[in-house]
Amino acid sequence: MSCTHAAAEAAWRRLQARIRNSSMQLGALAVLCALPLSGYAAEPDTDRALETASSEVRRTVIWIAASRDNAGAPFHVIDKKQARLFAFDADARLLGTSAVLLGAAIGDHSVPGIGERPMGQIRPEERTTPAGRFVSEQGTNLKGEDVTWVDYDSAVSLHRVRLSKPSERRLERLATPTPDDNRISYGCINVPVAFYERHIRPGPQSRRPAVIYVLPETGPAADAFAPGE
């Protein structure tokens, strides 16, 4: 290959890279502005589970993939309105989805200082699951159980479903096709044990902590998080 051809090929590759980068930036902007996304090439893989997800979930996933807001980490998107979690790898490929149990109260914010209060002092209207973008942290709760902290200061974690109170019928709530009976916790997010072990529990120590996106139920998703927050 001549020097002239080599230089031309290098220039062409640089141009292609710029086009791809511009496409991703425009796609991310379109998602944030709620513009139509038809023909957008950077849309992540979709299968039947994601196709049946809410439009807010799909737009959020497309935005994450386009803007790379997950910064190379696996991520989870939680749709509070539908009481469902979608687990993705770092490249926005859907790994699995599951019903979840959420805070008993409707709301997208935690009461300041709630993480320092005994559970018996948390009023029913304060039992919310906060919305937003969270970088998860592996740890243990006061009972020594390993959990995935969503918001440590507010004592909100993602963990295996607990069956300590049979009257709460947590397994039955997870199994019903409607999200209407999935509000039972003090704010934590419960998933089936098998799903937690397969998709949530930390892997090797080198694995990056998952980013968790909890969609709001009282406002648009754009109000809950922004790139890099």
C-alpha positions as a Markdown table, in Angstrom:
| # | Residue | x | y | z |
|---|---|---|---|---|
| 1 | Met | 0.0 | 0.0 | 0.0 |
| 2 | Ser | 1.4 | 3.4 | -1.0 |
| 3 | Cys | 1.9 | 6.2 | 1.5 |
| 4 | Thr | -0.9 | 8.2 | -0.2 |
| 5 | His | -3.3 | 5.3 | 0.1 |
| 6 | Ala | -2.3 | 4.7 | 3.7 |
| 7 | Ala | -2.9 | 8.3 | 4.6 |
| 8 | Ala | -6.3 | 8.3 | 2.8 |
| 9 | Glu | -7.4 | 5.1 | 4.6 |
| 10 | Ala | -6.3 | 6.6 | 8.0 |
| 11 | Ala | -8.2 | 9.8 | 7.3 |
| 12 | Trp | -11.3 | 7.7 | 6.3 |
| 13 | Arg | -11.1 | 5.8 | 9.6 |
| 14 | Arg | -10.9 | 9.0 | 11.6 |
| 15 | Leu | -13.9 | 10.3 | 9.8 |
| 16 | Gln | -15.9 | 7.1 | 10.5 |
| 17 | Ala | -14.9 | 7.4 | 14.2 |
| 18 | Arg | -16.2 | 11.0 | 14.3 |
| 19 | Ile | -19.5 | 10.0 | 12.6 |
| 20 | Arg | -20.0 | 7.1 | 15.1 |
| 21 | Asn | -19.2 | 9.4 | 18.0 |
| 22 | Ser | -21.6 | 12.1 | 16.7 |
| 23 | Ser | -24.3 | 9.5 | 16.2 |
| 24 | Met | -24.0 | 8.4 | 19.8 |
| 25 | Gln | -24.0 | 12.0 | 21.1 |
| 26 | Leu | -27.1 | 12.8 | 19.0 |
| 27 | Gly | -28.8 | 9.6 | 20.2 |
| 28 | Ala | -28.2 | 10.5 | 23.8 |
| 29 | Leu | -29.5 | 14.0 | 23.2 |
| 30 | Ala | -32.6 | 12.6 | 21.5 |
| 31 | Val | -33.3 | 10.4 | 24.5 |
| 32 | Leu | -32.9 | 13.2 | 27.0 |
| 33 | Cys | -35.2 | 15.4 | 25.0 |
| 34 | Ala | -37.7 | 12.6 | 24.4 |
| 35 | Leu | -37.4 | 12.9 | 20.6 |
| 36 | Pro | -38.2 | 10.0 | 18.2 |
| 37 | Leu | -35.4 | 7.4 | 18.0 |
| 38 | Ser | -36.2 | 5.6 | 14.8 |
| 39 | Gly | -33.1 | 4.8 | 12.8 |
| 40 | Tyr | -30.8 | 5.4 | 15.7 |
| 41 | Ala | -27.9 | 2.9 | 15.1 |
| 42 | Ala | -26.6 | 2.8 | 18.7 |
| 43 | Glu | -29.7 | 1.3 | 20.2 |
| 44 | Pro | -28.7 | -1.6 | 22.5 |
| 45 | Asp | -29.8 | -5.2 | 22.0 |
| 46 | Thr | -33.5 | -5.7 | 22.6 |
| 47 | Asp | -35.3 | -9.0 | 23.2 |
| 48 | Arg | -38.9 | -9.8 | 24.0 |
| 49 | Ala | -38.5 | -8.9 | 27.7 |
| 50 | Leu | -37.1 | -5.4 | 26.9 |
| 51 | Glu | -39.6 | -4.9 | 24.1 |
| 52 | Thr | -42.5 | -5.3 | 26.6 |
| 53 | Ala | -40.8 | -2.9 | 29.1 |
| 54 | Ser | -42.2 | 0.6 | 29.6 |
| 55 | Ser | -41.1 | 3.4 | 27.2 |
| 56 | Glu | -39.3 | 5.1 | 30.1 |
| 57 | Val | -37.2 | 1.9 | 30.7 |
| 58 | Arg | -36.4 | 1.6 | 27.0 |
| 59 | Arg | -35.4 | 5.3 | 26.6 |
| 60 | Thr | -33.3 | 5.1 | 29.8 |
| 61 | Val | -31.4 | 2.1 | 28.5 |
| 62 | Ile | -30.8 | 3.7 | 25.1 |
| 63 | Trp | -29.6 | 6.9 | 26.8 |
| 64 | Ile | -27.2 | 4.9 | 29.1 |
| 65 | Ala | -25.8 | 3.0 | 26.1 |
| 66 | Ala | -25.5 | 6.2 | 24.0 |
| 67 | Ser | -24.0 | 8.4 | 26.6 |
| 68 | Arg | -22.0 | 5.6 | 28.3 |
| 69 | Asp | -23.2 | 7.0 | 31.6 |
| 70 | Asn | -22.6 | 3.6 | 33.2 |
| 71 | Ala | -18.8 | 4.2 | 32.7 |
| 72 | Gly | -18.0 | 0.6 | 31.7 |
| 73 | Ala | -19.9 | -1.0 | 34.6 |
| 74 | Pro | -22.8 | -3.4 | 34.6 |
| 75 | Phe | -26.1 | -1.7 | 35.4 |
| 76 | His | -29.7 | -2.3 | 36.6 |
| 77 | Val | -32.8 | -0.3 | 35.7 |
| 78 | Ile | -35.7 | -0.4 | 38.2 |
| 79 | Asp | -39.1 | 0.6 | 37.0 |
| 80 | Lys | -41.0 | 1.4 | 40.2 |
| 81 | Lys | -44.3 | 1.8 | 38.4 |
| 82 | Gln | -44.2 | -1.7 | 37.1 |
| 83 | Ala | -42.2 | -3.1 | 40.0 |
| 84 | Arg | -39.6 | -4.7 | 37.8 |
| 85 | Leu | -35.8 | -4.8 | 37.6 |
| 86 | Phe | -33.8 | -5.2 | 34.3 |
| 87 | Ala | -30.1 | -6.3 | 34.7 |
| 88 | Phe | -27.6 | -5.4 | 32.0 |
| 89 | Asp | -24.0 | -6.1 | 31.4 |
| 90 | Ala | -21.5 | -3.2 | 30.7 |
| 91 | Asp | -22.4 | -3.2 | 27.0 |
| 92 | Ala | -26.1 | -2.8 | 27.6 |
| 93 | Arg | -27.0 | -6.4 | 26.8 |
| 94 | Leu | -30.0 | -7.6 | 28.8 |
| 95 | Leu | -29.0 | -10.4 | 31.2 |
| 96 | Gly | -32.3 | -10.9 | 33.0 |
| 97 | Thr | -35.4 | -9.3 | 34.4 |
| 98 | Ser | -37.4 | -9.9 | 37.6 |
| 99 | Ala | -40.3 | -8.6 | 39.6 |
| 100 | Val | -39.3 | -6.7 | 42.7 |
| 101 | Leu | -40.8 | -5.6 | 46.0 |
| 102 | Leu | -40.5 | -1.9 | 46.9 |
| 103 | Gly | -41.1 | 0.6 | 49.6 |
| 104 | Ala | -44.7 | 0.6 | 50.8 |
| 105 | Ala | -45.1 | 4.4 | 50.3 |
| 106 | Ile | -45.3 | 6.2 | 47.0 |
| 107 | Gly | -42.5 | 8.8 | 46.6 |
| 108 | Asp | -39.1 | 9.3 | 45.0 |
| 109 | His | -37.1 | 10.8 | 47.9 |
| 110 | Ser | -35.9 | 9.5 | 51.3 |
| 111 | Val | -36.6 | 11.5 | 54.4 |
| 112 | Pro | -33.3 | 13.2 | 55.6 |
| 113 | Gly | -31.7 | 11.1 | 58.4 |
| 114 | Ile | -34.0 | 8.1 | 57.9 |
| 115 | Gly | -31.0 | 5.8 | 57.7 |
| 116 | Glu | -30.1 | 6.6 | 61.3 |
| 117 | Arg | -33.6 | 5.8 | 62.8 |
| 118 | Pro | -34.8 | 2.5 | 64.1 |
| 119 | Met | -37.3 | 0.8 | 61.8 |
| 120 | Gly | -40.0 | 1.1 | 64.5 |
| 121 | Gln | -39.7 | 4.9 | 64.2 |
| 122 | Ile | -40.2 | 5.1 | 60.4 |
| 123 | Arg | -43.8 | 6.2 | 59.7 |
| 124 | Pro | -45.8 | 4.4 | 56.9 |
| 125 | Glu | -45.6 | 7.5 | 54.6 |
| 126 | Glu | -41.8 | 7.6 | 54.9 |
| 127 | Arg | -41.3 | 4.0 | 53.6 |
| 128 | Thr | -40.2 | 5.1 | 50.1 |
| 129 | Thr | -37.7 | 3.7 | 47.6 |
| 130 | Pro | -35.7 | 6.7 | 46.4 |
| 131 | Ala | -35.3 | 7.4 | 42.6 |
| 132 | Gly | -32.1 | 8.4 | 41.0 |
| 133 | Arg | -28.7 | 7.1 | 39.8 |
| 134 | Phe | -26.7 | 5.2 | 42.4 |
| 135 | Val | -23.3 | 3.5 | 42.3 |
| 136 | Ser | -23.9 | 0.3 | 44.3 |
| 137 | Glu | -21.7 | -0.9 | 47.1 |
| 138 | Gln | -21.4 | -4.4 | 48.5 |
| 139 | Gly | -21.7 | -4.8 | 52.2 |
| 140 | Thr | -23.6 | -6.3 | 55.1 |
| 141 | Asn | -26.6 | -5.2 | 57.1 |
| 142 | Leu | -27.1 | -5.2 | 60.9 |
| 143 | Lys | -28.0 | -8.8 | 60.7 |
| 144 | Gly | -24.8 | -9.7 | 59.0 |
| 145 | Glu | -26.5 | -10.6 | 55.7 |
| 146 | Asp | -24.6 | -9.6 | 52.5 |
| 147 | Val | -26.6 | -7.0 | 50.6 |
| 148 | Thr | -26.1 | -4.5 | 47.7 |
| 149 | Trp | -26.3 | -1.0 | 49.0 |
| 150 | Val | -28.2 | 1.4 | 46.8 |
| 151 | Asp | -28.1 | 4.4 | 49.1 |
| 152 | Tyr | -26.1 | 3.5 | 52.2 |
| 153 | Asp | -26.9 | 6.8 | 54.1 |
| 154 | Ser | -30.6 | 6.2 | 53.7 |
| 155 | Ala | -30.2 | 2.4 | 54.6 |
| 156 | Val | -31.7 | 1.4 | 51.2 |
| 157 | Ser | -30.4 | -1.8 | 49.8 |
| 158 | Leu | -31.1 | -4.4 | 47.1 |
| 159 | His | -31.3 | -7.8 | 48.6 |
| 160 | Arg | -32.8 | -11.3 | 48.5 |
| 161 | Val | -36.4 | -11.5 | 49.4 |
| 162 | Arg | -36.9 | -12.2 | 53.1 |
| 163 | Leu | -39.5 | -14.6 | 54.5 |
| 164 | Ser | -39.3 | -13.7 | 58.2 |
| 165 | Lys | -43.0 | -12.6 | 58.3 |
| 166 | Pro | -45.2 | -15.2 | 56.5 |
| 167 | Ser | -48.2 | -12.9 | 56.8 |
| 168 | Glu | -46.5 | -10.5 | 54.4 |
| 169 | Arg | -46.7 | -13.1 | 51.6 |
| 170 | Arg | -43.6 | -11.7 | 49.9 |
| 171 | Leu | -43.1 | -14.7 | 47.5 |
| 172 | Glu | -46.7 | -14.6 | 46.5 |
| 173 | Arg | -46.5 | -10.9 | 45.8 |
| 174 | Leu | -43.5 | -11.4 | 43.6 |
| 175 | Ala | -45.3 | -14.1 | 41.7 |
| 176 | Thr | -48.5 | -12.2 | 40.8 |
| 177 | Pro | -48.7 | -10.6 | 37.3 |
| 178 | Thr | -49.7 | -7.2 | 38.7 |
| 179 | Pro | -47.4 | -4.6 | 40.4 |
| 180 | Asp | -50.3 | -3.5 | 42.6 |
| 181 | Asp | -49.3 | -5.7 | 45.5 |
| 182 | Asn | -45.5 | -5.3 | 45.3 |
| 183 | Arg | -45.3 | -2.4 | 47.8 |
| 184 | Ile | -44.4 | -3.9 | 51.2 |
| 185 | Ser | -40.9 | -2.9 | 52.3 |
| 186 | Tyr | -39.5 | 0.0 | 54.3 |
| 187 | Gly | -37.7 | 1.2 | 51.2 |
| 188 | Cys | -35.4 | -1.7 | 50.3 |
| 189 | Ile | -35.7 | -3.5 | 47.0 |
| 190 | Asn | -36.3 | -7.3 | 47.2 |
| 191 | Val | -35.7 | -9.8 | 44.4 |
| 192 | Pro | -36.0 | -13.6 | 44.3 |
| 193 | Val | -33.0 | -15.4 | 45.7 |
| 194 | Ala | -32.1 | -17.2 | 42.5 |
| 195 | Phe | -32.1 | -13.9 | 40.6 |
| 196 | Tyr | -30.0 | -12.2 | 43.2 |
| 197 | Glu | -27.4 | -15.0 | 43.1 |
| 198 | Arg | -27.2 | -15.0 | 39.4 |
| 199 | His | -27.4 | -11.3 | 38.4 |
| 200 | Ile | -26.9 | -9.1 | 41.5 |
| 201 | Arg | -24.4 | -10.8 | 43.8 |
| 202 | Pro | -20.9 | -9.5 | 43.2 |
| 203 | Gly | -18.6 | -11.5 | 41.0 |
| 204 | Pro | -14.8 | -11.4 | 41.2 |
| 205 | Gln | -13.2 | -8.6 | 43.1 |
| 206 | Ser | -12.1 | -7.0 | 39.9 |
| 207 | Arg | -15.6 | -6.5 | 38.7 |
| 208 | Arg | -16.8 | -2.9 | 38.8 |
| 209 | Pro | -19.8 | -2.1 | 41.1 |
| 210 | Ala | -23.1 | -1.9 | 39.2 |
| 211 | Val | -24.8 | 1.4 | 38.6 |
| 212 | Ile | -28.4 | 1.3 | 39.6 |
| 213 | Tyr | -31.0 | 3.6 | 37.9 |
| 214 | Val | -34.3 | 3.8 | 39.9 |
| 215 | Leu | -36.9 | 5.4 | 37.7 |
| 216 | Pro | -39.2 | 7.9 | 39.5 |
| 217 | Glu | -42.9 | 7.3 | 39.9 |
| 218 | Thr | -44.0 | 10.9 | 40.5 |
| 219 | Gly | -42.2 | 12.7 | 37.6 |
| 220 | Pro | -40.2 | 12.2 | 34.4 |
| 221 | Ala | -37.0 | 10.1 | 34.4 |
| 222 | Ala | -35.0 | 13.1 | 33.2 |
| 223 | Asp | -35.6 | 14.7 | 36.7 |
| 224 | Ala | -34.1 | 11.7 | 38.5 |
| 225 | Phe | -30.6 | 11.6 | 37.0 |
| 226 | Ala | -28.3 | 13.3 | 34.6 |
| 227 | Pro | -25.1 | 12.2 | 32.8 |
| 228 | Gly | -22.2 | 11.7 | 35.2 |
| 229 | Glu | -24.2 | 12.3 | 38.4 |
